[in-house]
Amino acid sequence: CRWRAAGRIVRTASAIVSRPSTTSHVLRVDGYSHLVGVLQPGEHVDSCVFDAGGHSWRLQLYPNGSNDQTHRSHIGVFLQLAAAAGHPSDGDGRVRARPRFSLVDSAGDKPAAAPPSHDAGFHSFGHGDGWGFQSIISREELERSEYLRDDCFAIQCDVDVTTVRKCHDHPVFISQNFSLNRVSDAT
């Protein structure tokens, strides 16, 4: 004989939600010549903290480049993760972001004609990590350019952040009540 027993179906669900966002932050440098005079190669100044993709970031400006002889006469800029939000992009607390840097006019509100642009590509940032360029422009080139006016210039950083969230729904139990029926085989 065969027996039918009561049963239930367990249904669970999960989702991966990817949300891209782009934020532009403009760092305006007033008093460029004074800044170059007081900072040594390898020293940087930080921008104010700004939000992009739900995380806190800052720009690090190296007006005299790095300690490296090759970059001492250049201006360097890096994007640094100041603080990750409670919902990191990766499971290990890291944030995927793509910084792109360009010089803009001294007002900082519109790009000058064909601004030099530098794309750092997507990187995985942990707290305090920075990505950028040791040389976005040489100081000599900046000082001859239209980007430096009245001892001021500006750098725009466009930050693409992809936030990935993993969600899991609670199980749903769907009962299927079957009465216990005895089914006999005819022999």
C-alpha positions in Angstrom: 0.0 0.0 0.0 1.0 3.6 -0.6 0.5 6.5 1.8 0.1 10.2 1.0 1.4 12.4 3.8 0.9 16.1 4.5 3.7 18.2 3.0 4.8 21.8 2.6 6.7 23.9 0.1 9.4 26.2 1.4 10.0 29.1 -0.8 12.9 31.5 -0.2 14.2 34.4 -2.3 17.2 36.6 -2.5 18.2 39.6 -4.7 21.3 41.4 -5.7 20.6 45.0 -6.4 23.1 47.1 -8.2 22.8 50.9 -8.1 25.2 53.1 -10.1 25.6 56.7 -9.2 27.9 59.5 -10.3 28.9 62.5 -8.2 31.0 65.5 -9.3 33.1 67.3 -6.7 35.1 70.5 -7.6 38.1 71.4 -5.6 39.0 75.1 -6.0 42.5 76.1 -5.1 42.9 79.8 -4.2 46.4 81.0 -3.6 48.1 78.4 -5.7 51.6 80.1 -5.7 51.5 80.4 -1.9 50.6 76.7 -1.5 53.4 75.6 -3.8 55.8 77.7 -1.7 54.9 76.3 1.7 54.4 72.5 0.9 57.3 70.2 0.1 57.2 67.4 -2.5 55.2 64.5 -1.1 53.1 66.8 1.1 49.4 67.1 0.4 46.3 69.0 1.4 42.9 67.4 1.8 39.6 68.7 0.5 36.6 68.8 2.6 34.8 65.5 2.9 32.0 65.0 0.4 29.4 62.2 -0.2 29.4 60.0 -3.3 27.3 56.9 -3.6 26.4 56.9 0.1 30.1 57.0 1.2 32.4 59.8 2.4 35.3 60.8 0.2 38.0 63.5 0.1 40.5 64.6 -2.5 44.2 64.8 -1.7 46.1 67.5 -3.7 49.9 67.3 -4.1 50.8 70.8 -5.4 54.5 69.9 -5.6 54.0 66.3 -6.6 55.4 63.3 -4.9 58.9 62.6 -3.4 59.7 60.9 -6.6 62.1 63.1 -8.7 60.1 62.4 -11.8 56.9 64.0 -10.4 58.2 66.8 -8.2 57.4 69.4 -10.9 53.8 68.1 -11.3 50.5 68.4 -9.6 49.1 65.2 -8.3 45.6 64.4 -7.1 44.0 61.3 -5.5 40.5 60.3 -4.4 40.5 58.8 -0.9 37.7 56.8 0.9 37.2 58.7 4.2 34.4 56.4 5.5 32.3 53.6 4.0 28.6 53.5 4.7 27.0 50.6 6.5 26.2 48.9 3.2 29.6 48.3 1.4 29.7 47.4 -2.2 31.7 44.3 -1.6 31.2 41.7 1.1 34.6 42.5 2.6 33.7 46.2 3.4 35.3 47.6 0.3 33.7 50.1 -2.1 34.0 49.9 -5.9 34.5 53.4 -7.4 35.9 55.0 -10.5 37.5 58.5 -10.1 37.9 60.7 -13.2 39.8 64.0 -12.8 39.8 67.0 -15.1 40.9 70.6 -14.9 38.0 73.1 -15.1 37.8 76.8 -15.4 38.7 78.8 -12.2 35.0 79.3 -11.4 34.8 75.5 -11.2 31.3 75.3 -12.6 31.9 74.4 -16.3 34.8 72.7 -18.0 37.0 74.8 -20.2 37.4 73.8 -23.8 38.8 70.3 -24.1 40.0 69.9 -20.5 42.7 67.4 -19.8 41.0 64.4 -18.3 42.4 61.4 -16.4 40.4 58.3 -15.8 41.7 56.0 -12.9 39.3 53.2 -13.8 37.3 51.1 -11.3 39.1 50.2 -8.1 38.2 48.6 -4.8 38.6 51.1 -2.0 39.0 50.3 1.7 39.0 52.9 4.4 41.8 55.3 3.8 42.7 53.9 0.4 43.4 56.4 -2.4 43.6 56.2 -6.2 44.6 58.9 -8.6 47.5 60.4 -10.5 51.0 61.6 -9.4 50.8 63.9 -12.4 47.7 65.4 -13.9 49.6 68.4 -15.2 53.0 69.9 -14.8 53.2 73.1 -12.8 54.9 74.8 -15.7 52.0 73.8 -18.1 49.4 74.9 -15.5 51.0 78.3 -15.0 50.9 78.9 -18.8 47.4 77.6 -19.2 43.9 79.1 -19.2 43.1 77.0 -16.1 45.2 79.2 -13.7 43.6 82.7 -13.4 44.2 85.1 -10.5 46.3 82.5 -8.7 43.3 80.1 -8.7 42.5 76.8 -10.5 40.0 74.0 -10.0 40.0 70.3 -10.4 36.8 68.4 -10.9 36.5 64.8 -9.8 33.7 62.7 -11.1 33.2 59.6 -8.9 31.2 56.6 -10.3 30.2 54.4 -7.4 28.4 51.1 -7.9 26.6 50.0 -4.7 25.7 46.3 -4.6 23.3 45.2 -1.9 22.4 41.6 -1.2 19.0 41.0 0.2 17.4 37.8 1.5 13.7 37.4 2.2 12.3 35.4 5.0 11.2 31.9 4.1 7.5 31.5 3.2 5.8 28.2 4.2 3.0 27.2 2.0 1.2 24.2 3.5 -0.4 21.6 1.4 -2.6 19.5 3.6 -3.3 16.2 2.3 -5.5 13.8 4.3 -3.9 10.5 5.0 -5.6 8.3 2.5 -4.9 4.7 2.2 -4.6 3.7 -1.4 -4.7 0.0 -1.9 -3.4 -1.8 -4.8 -5.9 -4.1 -6.5 -4.2 -7.4 -6.9 
